Amino acid sequence: MSDLQIGFVGLAIMIFLMLCYVPVGVALGFVGAAGIYFLLGAGPMWGIITAIPYDFAAHWTLSSVPMFLLMGYVAYHAKLTDGLFRTARLWLSALPGGLAIASIGASAGFSAVTGSSLACAAAMGRIAVPEMLRYKYDKGLASGVVAAAGTIGSMIPPSIMLLIYGVFAEVPIGQLFIAGIVPGLLTALMFAAMVVVRVKINPELAPDKDLSPTWRERFVSLGETWPLLLIIVAVIGGLFIGVFTPTEAGAVGAFLSFLVAGLRGRLNFDLIRKSVSETLISTAAIFVIAIGAAILTRFLALTGIPDFLSGLVLDSAVGPMTVLLGMAVVYLILGMFLDPIGIMLLTLPIFLPVVEATDINLIWFGILIAKFLEIALITPPVGLNVFVIKGIVGDAISTVTIFRGILWFLVADVITMALLLSFPEISLWLPRLMN
């Protein structure tokens, strides 16, 4: 059996293991290690699988992963994010479906301090869905809008997904983060536009009543959110003007979260324990998957699969857009069954050489991957954000109803995806201002 054949057999075994619900990190690492054993023998295999975990985990840029996670968990447990929905509700109440649009705005704000789509959906689901149900919103709209808006966490900085992509693709993390701002805001605007259009057509979906706040109430509400906005502006603004690196930005964000929590009298031992514990668990889970992917990458490089696929694409003379559309189909299919970070790390060793061979901008490609995986988070039958919301609402809303509510936002996502593919400058113009 040739090296190339061993590589493809390994990929088939890996897919089989994941279909059998073997954890993604374990499946990636096991196939990579076993493949290296068959190619090089036991000695080189042990050398590689003992060196890669340290080499990867010691990557300085990755130290920002726990820092950004810690920033988000402290902000959440200190209830610094609670005012987001109330403020958005007061300022957006005049729009059709005001509570639903407020959920989108609050999710965008929450995303800027968490970097996690699942955390964003969970936090906003507990706050926004009960409020919309209280005002007799359509159950599909109330649950679907929060599940969809939670995906913005994959795009708006500090996105953990973009951070890990940047490490694997070896592109500037700061530019990736800044590149995600406009696509993230565009996603939020498209979701809001979808809500307005649907409610205009059928006002019974969102019977907003008694939502007539005064201007005084609106400005007073800003007092709840300015500390969080300060953290967001400090982190993203500092990255944009080059005051600090992404690694330093994570530390600054975590420090500011602790500082604000302390100034508001909410910093205590229990908060610190919960925040640090959840940060360690989330970081460990991400690193297990990433280290498994690093071992798999070494195996695939030894088999020659990346070079084979790159040559196949070049020989077929297909254009970059055809390559990207083919990858989009792969991501959407995998998104029906696997978690987003696992999908990304599974496909990057195969797709990156193809992307580089077709001269596709790697920062633009990173934004497109984030968008593909945002869609994957709400794609049936296994849209993870949908099941996060289901876990929160319990028997009040059925899973089928949530998926029905999601369909409209999938349409909005497809339109946004088409715009990002057609106009790369949407993603690239802000990073170019940093040069």
Secondary structure, 3 states (H helix, E strand, C coil): CCHHHHHHHHHHHHHHHHHCCCCHHHHHHHHHHHHHHHHHCHHHHHHHHHHHHHHHHCCHHHHHHHHHHHHHHHHHHCCCCHHHHHHHHHHHCCCCCHHHHHHHHHHHHHHHHHCCHHHHHHHHHHHHHHHHHHCCCCHHHHHHHHHHHHHHHHCCCCCHHHHHHHHHHCCCHHHHHHHCHHHHHHHHHHHHHHHHHHHHHCHHHCCCCCCCCCHHHHHHHHHHHHHHHHHHHHHHHHHHHCCCCHHHHHHHHHHHHHHHHHHCCCCCHHHHHHHHHHHHHHHHHHHHHHHHHHHHHHHHHHHCHHHHHHHHHHHHCCCHHHHHHHHHHHHHHHHCCCCHHHHHHHHHHHHHHHHHHCCCCHHHHHHHHHHHHHHHCCCCCCCHHHHHHHHHHHHHCCHHHHHHHHHHHHHHHHHHHHHHHHCCHHHHHHHHHCC
